[in-house]
Amino acid sequence: MAEMSKSKMFLGGEWVTPLTGDYFESHNPYTGKPWLMVGRGGEEDANRAVEAAKKAFHNPEWRDLTPTARGHLLRKLGDLITENAEALAKVEVRDNGKLFAEMHLQLRYAPQWYYYFGGLADKIEGSVIPIEKPETFTYTLHEPLGVCVAIIPWNSPLLLVSFKLAPALAAGNTVIIKPSEFTSASALEFVKLVEKAGFPKGVVNVVTGYGKEVGEALITHPDVAKVAFTGGSASGRHVYARAAESLKKVSLELGGKSPNIVFDDCNIDNAVKGAISGIFAATGQTCVAGSRLLIQESIHDEFVDKLVTFAKTAKMGDPMSEDTHVGPVTTYPQFEKVLGYLEVAREEGVNCVLGGDKATRPECGEGWFVEPTIYTNVQNSMRIAQEEIFGPVLSVIPFKDEDEAIEIGNDVVFGLAAGIWTQSIRRAIELSKRLQAGTVWVNMYRAISYSTPFGGYKQSGLGRENGQEAIREYMQTKTVWLSTSEEVPNPFVMR
Ligand code: NAD
């Protein structure tokens, strides 16, 4: 077998090998085989990344660039993503197992983050404050934070890089991207475009390696101002605690166990499609997965029949094929974790109406595939209804009325998203208020936009990405006081 290529890291505008000299394998989840050796960065690599990003932050080439000029650079990067979409998509499919069709859509959309935040860069205005003190002029400036570390999970690497990078750069920060150890390749491919767009050296850096090694060194480094983390709740809690030691600003986008709630007055065919996309799109590996399907008792059996019939049409197999609907699980540990939950479901005694096992269809080959799985008869207190599985596994829970739907819907530690299917405008508006979730979709599911705030209630996170408020997560406010008086008063005389 030909020797696998070894990836480099991008630090201070240079492609460098890890100082540790170590590498680990990155796998193709469709074949189950390794295809790339990824640099295993360590503390020294984290240190030189921070040094490069700090130097770039103070470099007049970046510091003195006007917000309008920053916006131009971001828009250029957006254009380059469009021009290189196919190459980026192929890397992501190979390394992550995402469907090519999904990547095609994502990469048509991703440039919008750079256009939107590029446009916002020169629209962040300070204010002149009508202060009560005579002969005094006060105003505010909104300034960047400094070196920001973007920690990315494996499930949607390129899109989640954009959620963080676009507002951070628009605000004038410098950024170190730390992709997941399972899916580093697309960030490395992407940063070539940052280089091509003409960002000064060190403004964007990519270090690869494990969370506990290079990641930990980044989040505890005294010269890092902010950590923007997306990932699991356990890691998120740890990152928050470690970053707090040096009082860094932290934003967290964590997991979910989102309720997708179907009322008997809904358009059933639409709701079936919404339930399917809520759990089987991206093989259920999305933080907003509608993994708890709450169905009103009066339509429960009819709905489940239609749901199972539709889900059975899902084709599995090669993620590059346009016909494939459900791809592999991205990582082997995640594959084992999902299979573990299928075991938990068996022990909890629920009724399996679809799937319930690993996929052995010939088209799945040696890949890490799990059959689309639907359980009925689930109680909300069960582990499969409380814990994030992050796979194509749906728990169906019946409910009687609105109050019970809200009670069950909110009865988890998470609060990322929720869906409501109803024809009643009163119900849609009133229940949207009562659901503890950062996003509520009515008669639709799983939509996101660069222009709408996204984030979690409760243990699903801190802070918001996307939309105008996202840029504030990467800025701090300075108040400037000016005296217009001819004379400084005598400090011993109180006025
Ligand atoms: P993970 O928490 O294992 O890893 C996420 C990232 O954190 C990786 O880059 C990892 O290397 C890094 N990391 C782990 N420990 C670290 C440490 N001590 N210091 C610094 N970095 C560390 O998560 P994952 O398995 O890659 O991703 C899946 C999880 O991400 C799911 O729980 C999912 O819900 C969540 N997610 C949330 C959102 C959201 O926007 N809310 C979006 C996508 C995924």
Boltz pocket constraint, residues with backbone or C-beta under 6 A from the ligand:
constraints:
  - pocket:
      binder: B
      contacts: [[A, 151], [A, 152], [A, 153], [A, 154], [A, 155], [A, 156], [A, 160], [A, 178], [A, 179], [A, 180], [A, 181], [A, 209], [A, 210], [A, 211], [A, 212], [A, 214], [A, 215], [A, 216], [A, 219], [A, 230], [A, 231], [A, 232], [A, 233], [A, 234], [A, 235], [A, 236], [A, 238], [A, 239], [A, 252], [A, 253], [A, 254], [A, 255], [A, 256], [A, 286], [A, 287], [A, 388], [A, 390], [A, 416], [A, 456], [A, 460], [A, 461]]
      max_distance: 6.0
